[in-house]
Amino acid sequence: MANQYKKVFTCKLFENDRIISNRTHSNSNWVPMVGGEKADIVLKQGKRYSASLFKNDKGGLDFSLSEVINTYEGEMDSISEAVSQPGMKSIAEVMVSNQVEQKKEDS
């Protein structure tokens, strides 16, 4: 399983009149919302986040921030445990077996 992403927020940015401002897009009326309700947004120290910017079909931009959830962290003792595709699992098992043999030879 790959990393998972938990959306923190999305902000719509509208195209500005470039004569008035040097900012190409902005939103001066944005209110933080989570699940359709007004809410505080808290970013936590030690967490990783993914920021994305998308063009929308109205000429604006959507800015999205998501928390990166590492599904492998502390769960796997070997690479073969992290592989879910049957064809690749056997390759991963051989790699693990080779690593174990190499460690025995080095000892």
N, C-alpha and C positions, 0 to 999 in steps of 0.2 A: 504494500500500500504506500502511496506517495504522501507527501505533505498535504495537510488539509488547511483550508483557509476559512477563518471565521470573520465575517464582515463586521467591521467596527462602525463605519459610516460611508455614505456616498454624498457628494456635494455637487449639485449642478452649477456650472459656471456659464454665464451668458456672454456672447461676444459684445465687446465694448465698441463704441465709436472711437476710433483711434485718434481722432483730432482732439478729443477732450482728455484722453488719458493715454499713458504709455503702456498700461496694462491691456493685454489683448482680450482677456476674459476675466469676469469677476461675478460675485453674487453678494451684494451688500445686505441682503435680507435673509441670509441663511440661518436656520435655527437647527441645532443638533437634535436629531430624532433617532430613536432606536425602536424598531418594530412598529413604526407608525405613530409613536408617542414621543412628545418632547422629553428629552433625557440628557443627563450629563454624560460626557464622553471622557473616559479615563484611559490614558495610556500608561502601561505598567513598565517600570524599570526591569530590565532583564528579559523582556519579551521581544520577539522579532516581529516586524510588521512588513507587509508588502503594499507599496503604493502604486496605483495604476491611474493612467489618464486615458480616457476614451473620447473619441469624437462622437457626438450624438447627431441624430438626423435633423435637428433644428438649428444647426450651425454653431452649437455650443460645445462645451466639454463637460464630461462627468469625471470627477476625481473620486477615487475609491481607496479606502484604507482597510486592510484586513490583517488580522493577527495570524501569523504562521504557526501552525500546530505541527510539530515534528512527531509523526506517528512512530518513528523508529527509536526515539530517544529512550534509552534504558529498557527497551523491550526485547531486543534481539541479542542472543549470545553469539550467533554466527550469521554470515551473509546469506546462507541458504534458507534461514528462517524468514528473511525479509522478501524472498522471491515467491511470487504467487503464480506465475505462468509455468505450466507443466514442462514445456520444452526447455525453459531456462533454469528450472529448479535442479535438474540433473547436472548442468554445467556448474552451477553454484556449489552443489555438493562435492563435485570433484575438486573445485578450488579450495574448499574448506579442508578436504582430505589431504590435499597437497600441502596446505599450510601447517597442518598438524604434523605430517611426516617431516617437513622442513625443520620445525621446532625441535622434534626428537633428534634429528641429525645434528643440529646446532648444540644440543645439550651435552 
